[in-house]
């Protein structure tokens, strides 16, 4: 029995060497994957299933604009095999901390989940639209299959199942927003640009260049809201909503909280589409 076990270990080592799996025990160990934001954890989990351990760098309730990784998180990164980054050039957390992350683990495999996405200027929220998430899913699937080829069939099955859910969501969104092409919605923080682009909507942002709006700009937003019959302002947890409150009060509207950073991406998007369908008016 010992001889058989030794032989199996030798064969496994030869396979790892042949396929170039860097430091990953593909036959029996899980792959340690780090990501920047919670929705990415959902994507990796849907494709990686039971083969992955996931660490999210920016926790629930924290702002990607200002969050600083803890020393404990930086230490945990030394055990990561893969880092799935958002990849958008304007994503503040990654542009500020990514070099330090790589310095902690030079062997880590870096995957840009949005490789192939046409970026919106100044907008890193590539995960809020089905089309861009399809691209992310493919990039994650390819990365996992490359580092863990013994389980490629498993990843492919999970990937295809996820794609079906994305396509079903896309169909439901188109059905829910039918006849609303060109409609406008108002947000405090500009997180829904990719969604707006995909479904031909017009996102109007209260926050300007990442700074609190001036009194004159708020007045301008009030005038626009009245002109376009906008009766809701979307706000995100972690951002000051004082300006949004003023606009809602002056227009007889309401504040609606929607979260682009919820972990259960599919469930969250289904919820958000119902909200959009209800408030979009002309």
N, C-alpha and C positions, 0 to 999 in steps of 0.2 A: 504493500500500500504506500509506504514512504517513497519507494522508487517511482511509482506512478505519479504521486503528487509532485515530486521533483521534476519529472518529465513534463508534466503539464505547465509548471512554472517556467521551465525553459522555453516551451513552445509559445507561451504567452509573451515572454520577454522578446522573443524573435518577432512576433507579430507587432508588438509595440514599436520595436526598432524599425521594422519594415515600413509601417504606415506613418511613422513620424508623429506619434502621439506624445506631445511634450509634457511629461510628468503626470499623466492622467492614467489611473488604473482602470482602463475602460471596461475590463471584463467584470469587475465586481464592485469598484468604488464609485461614489457619486461625483459629479462634476460640480465644483464650487464656482458659482456665477455671481458676480456683483453687478448691480445696475444703479443708475442714478435716481430714477423716480419710480413710484409705486406701480403705475400702469405697465412699465417694462417688466416688473416681476410677474404680472399676470401673463404677458406674452411668453416669457421664458418658461413659465410653469405649464402653459397650455401645450407647448411643443416639447419641453424637456421631461415633463411628467415626474415620475419617481426617480429619474436619473440625475436630478439636479438639486443642489442646495443653493438657496438664493439669499443674498444680502442686499438690502436696499440702502443706499447711502443717505438719501434725503427722506427722513421719516414723515409720517402722517402729521399734517398740521404745520409743517415747516415750509418756508418759502425758498424755492430754488434761487431766488434773487439774492438772498442773504445768508443762506445756511453754510455753516462751517463744519466740516467733518470732525468728529471727536478723535482723540488719540486712540481709543479702543477700535474705532472703525478702521483707522489707518493700519493698525496692527493686524486686524482681521483680513485686510486686503492681501497680506503676504501669503495667505492660504488660497487666494483666488486663482482659478485656472483661466477664467474668461472674464473680461469686463465688457458688458454691453453698454455702450454709451449712446446717448440721444443723438449726438453727432451734429446737430444744427450749430452753425458758427456763432450764433448769438445766445447760446445756452450758457448763462453766467457761471453756474456751478462748475461745469466742465472746463470752460476757458480759464477759470481761476485756479482750479485745483488739480487738473488732470496730469500735469507734468509731475507733481508731487506724488500722485497715485502711482504712476508708472515707475517712479524712482524707488518706491517701496517694493515693487515686484517687477523686475525687468523681464521675467519669463512669461508674464501674463499675456494672454491673447486678447487683443483689442478688437471689438466688433462694432462698427458704426451701423446701428440698426436702420438709420435713415439714408444709407448709401443708395442713391438712385432717386431720391426725392428732390423736386425742384423747390429750393428753400424760399420762403417769404422773407423779405428783408426785415431784420429785427425781431422775427417771431420764431422762437424755438419749439413751439408746442406742436410738434409733428405727429403726435399720437392721438389727436382729437378727431381724425377723419378716417373712415374705412379704407380709402385708397392708400393712404400713407402707411396705415397699419399692415396692409397686405405686403407692402415692401419690407417693412420691419420684420414681419413673420418669416418671409423668405430668407432674409439675411441671417436671422437667428437660427433657422432650420439648417442652413448651409454650414454655419459655424459649428453647431453641435455635431452635425454629421461628420465634419472634418476631424474634430478632435476625439470623437467617440464612434468610429466607423462600424464597430461591431453592433451598434444599436441604430444604425441608419434607418432600417425598416420601421423601427419603433417611432423614431422621430418623424418620419414621413407620414405615418398614419396619424399621429397627433397634429402635424402641420396641416394635413388635408382636412381633418375635422375642424380645426380652427378656421381655415379658409371658408368652409361651408357656413360657419356661424357669422363670419364677417360679411359674406355675400347675402345672407338672409337679412342681416341688420341693414345693409345698404338698400335692399329692396323695400324694407319696412320704412326706412327714412324717406325714400323717394315717394312712397305711397302717402306717408304722413304729411309731407311738404308739397304735395302736388298742387299746382296752381299758385305757389308762393314764390316763384322765381323773381328775384329783384327786391324782395321785401327786406326791410332793415330791422336790425335789432341793436340795442345799446348795451355795452358792457363797460365796467370800470377798467378792468385789466384786459388787454387785448390777447386773450388766450384762444379764441375760436376762429381765427383767420383761415386755417386750413379747412375747417368744417364749412365755413362760409363760401370759400372758393369752390369746394366740391359740389355744393348744392345751390350755387348761384345766388347767394344771399349777400347782404351788405352789412358788414360789422362796423359799428360806430363806437369809437373808444373815448371814454371820459379821461382816462389817464393819458398824459401826453409825454412821450419820450422818457417814460419811467419816472416822471415827476408829478407831484400833486398839481392839479390844474389851477390856474388863476381864476379870480372871480369873473373876469370878462369871458374866459373860455367856458366856464360853467354856464354863464348866461347864453352863450352860443349853443351849448348842448341842449339847454332848455328850449330854445327856439327851434332847433332841429327836431327835438322830440315831439313838440307840438305840431310842427309842420307834417311830420311823417306818421302822426298818430301812434307814437310809441308810448306805451303805458307800463313798461317794465324796464328796470335796469338790472342786468345780471352782475352779481358780485361774487368774488371768490374768497374763501376763508384765508385769513392771513393778510388781507389788504385793507387799508383804511377805507371805509365806505361812506365817510362823511359827505363827500361831494355827490355821491350817488343818492344819498338820502335827500339832499337839497333838490336834485333834479326830479326825483320821484314825487316829492311833496309839491313842487311847483307845477307839475304836469298832471297831478291827480293819479299818479301811477303807484307802483309798488316795487319793492326790492325783492329779487329772487336770487337765492343762493344756488349756484351750480359749481360743481367741483371737477375741474379737469384732471385732478391728481388722484382720484379714487382708484384703489387697487383693482377692484373687479370692473375692468374696463367695459366689458360687454353689458353687464347689468346697468352700469352707470350711463352708458350711451343710450340704452333703451329708455331710461328714465328721462334723460335730457331731451331726447327727441320729442317726447310727449309734451314737455314744457315748451319747447320751441313751437310746436304745432299749435299750442293753445294761445300763445302770446303774439305770434306774428300777424300783424294786421296792416291794412293800408287805409 
